């Protein structure tokens, strides 16, 4: 993959953005596979699924990662908050379906 400054047209830049987004979505899919797997190792109560301390630690680290990558930490904390909430809902569905 080229560096952004090596691109010669708007189309080429957009093609690279689309390719990166494809990889990001694949990684989110892979992340979700691990989320589904983690349910096996948690207690089956809502508090364990929500794991508030873990959630706070993840969000703190994602803020730091955003800063390290010259990204807006507030935006990426919001993105990961939404992502985590979605995955918690999915974990709760898994637990319910196995009762």
C-alpha positions in Angstrom: 0.0 0.0 0.0 1.2 3.4 -0.9 1.8 6.3 1.5 -1.0 8.9 1.2 1.4 11.4 -0.3 2.3 8.9 -3.0 -1.2 8.9 -4.4 -1.7 10.6 -7.7 -5.5 11.1 -7.8 -8.7 11.4 -5.7 -9.8 8.0 -6.9 -6.5 6.4 -5.8 -6.8 8.0 -2.3 -10.4 6.8 -2.0 -9.4 3.3 -3.1 -6.9 3.2 -0.3 -9.4 4.5 2.2 -11.8 1.8 1.1 -9.2 -0.9 1.4 -8.3 0.3 4.9 -11.9 0.3 5.9 -12.3 -3.2 4.6 -9.4 -4.3 6.8 -10.9 -2.4 9.8 -14.2 -4.2 9.3 -12.5 -7.6 9.1 -10.7 -6.8 12.3 -13.9 -5.8 14.1 -15.3 -9.1 12.9 -12.3 -10.9 14.3 -12.7 -8.9 17.6 -16.3 -10.0 17.8 -15.3 -13.7 17.5 -13.2 -13.2 20.6 -16.0 -11.3 22.4 -18.3 -14.3 21.8 -15.5 -16.6 23.1 -14.9 -14.6 26.3 -18.5 -15.4 27.4 -17.3 -19.0 28.2 -14.9 -17.6 30.8 -17.1 -15.1 32.5 -19.7 -15.7 35.2 -23.1 -15.6 33.6 -24.5 -12.8 35.7 -25.1 -9.3 34.2 -22.4 -7.6 36.3 -19.7 -10.1 35.1 -20.8 -9.6 31.5 -20.7 -5.8 31.7 -17.3 -5.9 33.5 -17.3 -2.2 34.4 -13.7 -2.1 35.5 -12.5 -3.8 32.3 -14.7 -1.4 30.2 -13.2 1.6 31.9 -9.6 0.3 31.4 -10.3 -0.5 27.7 -11.7 3.0 27.1 -8.8 4.6 29.0 -6.3 2.7 26.8 -8.1 3.4 23.6 -8.0 7.2 24.5 -4.2 6.8 24.9 -3.9 4.9 21.6 -5.9 7.7 19.9 -3.5 10.3 21.2 -0.5 8.2 20.2 -1.9 8.1 16.7 -2.7 11.8 16.6 -6.5 11.2 16.7 -9.1 12.9 18.7 -9.4 10.9 21.9 -13.0 12.0 22.6 -14.2 10.8 19.2 -12.5 7.4 19.6 -13.7 7.0 23.2 -17.2 7.5 21.8 -16.6 5.0 19.0 -15.3 2.4 21.4 -18.1 3.1 23.9 -20.6 2.3 21.2 -18.7 -0.8 20.1 -18.4 -2.1 23.7 -22.1 -1.5 24.4 -23.0 -3.4 21.3 -20.7 -6.3 22.2 -22.0 -6.4 25.8 -25.6 -6.7 24.3 -24.4 -9.5 22.1 -22.7 -11.3 25.1 -26.0 -10.9 27.1 -27.9 -12.5 24.2 -25.4 -15.4 24.1 -25.9 -16.0 27.8 -29.7 -15.8 27.5 -29.7 -18.3 24.6 -27.7 -20.9 26.7 -30.1 -20.9 29.6 
